[in-house]
Amino acid sequence: MGTTRSTAEYPLGEGDLQWTCTEWLEEHIDDDLLLIDCQPNIHDYIQEHIPGAVYMNPELFRVSEDGVPGRYIPDDAAQALFRRVGVDSSRPTVIYTGTGPFKGWGDGLEQTMVAYSLLRFGAKDLWLLDGGIDTWKYEGRQMSQLYPEIKSSRFGVGVQSDLFVEYDDFKDMKDNDDVILLDARPAEVYQGQGPWRKPGHIPGAVNLPWKSLFHDDNTRLFNTDEEIKSIAEAHGATPDKRIICSCGTGREATAEFLIFKYLLGYDDVLIYEGSYTEWLHRLQPTVTGPNPR
């Protein structure tokens, strides 16, 4: 559960999203920053959280549209949510999650989902806590059950459409020679039957399970840059390619999108938010088995 990096290596990444460590957060916890807890269940937060953190449910950002699940909420709804918890791009926002003490069902994707959603709607100066609250607890740092006083902000939404690709453009570009399409789901789902009405994956998608980029015992904690690059290159995800991140509903893809775009700093990275769910809804063909086609 601890870190494998020297604290001198932080911050990690570049741009509007970076990663920090528990030591830095403890030293700066009384600074003017917003600390967002997005553990999987509200009872996890109630039972224990990092002092000063405000709770934000990681499932707030998507809702059905025309009956299709997993669509992002309207801009004005996102703006109201961000304002209520105090998101303000003039100060840092630190985001973390954990396994969750209440039911223990957190998989680590809560914080990448929340971070991507904030970026998508225009937030800046975001920080992810490498290792999350699990590393914080493992190191014996202070926990709290108190709720902070949070003032509403005047945050204004501005959708960053350059971060994602929509269906029509995705269909046109996914098979280009300079594109690598990744599917972040587990191998058994990529190859066969998941909860969807048809098994398999989008033709051409290369399976890169998102968990392979994180520690086995803490899926909020990155492997080393060298390990991540080695795995990525073995799957054809190199800096000279346009990388499109996908999965089942667009949630698992957020982990790989953030890694490639902000941690590794690759120039051309997009997320296909609709992912396999939208692809099937459009009655497109699928492929089963371990091969992309």
Summary of the structure (lengths in Angstrom):
residues: 293
radius of gyration: 18.5
end to end distance: 37.9
largest distance: 53.5
contacts: 940
relative contact order: 0.16
helix: 32%
strand: 19%
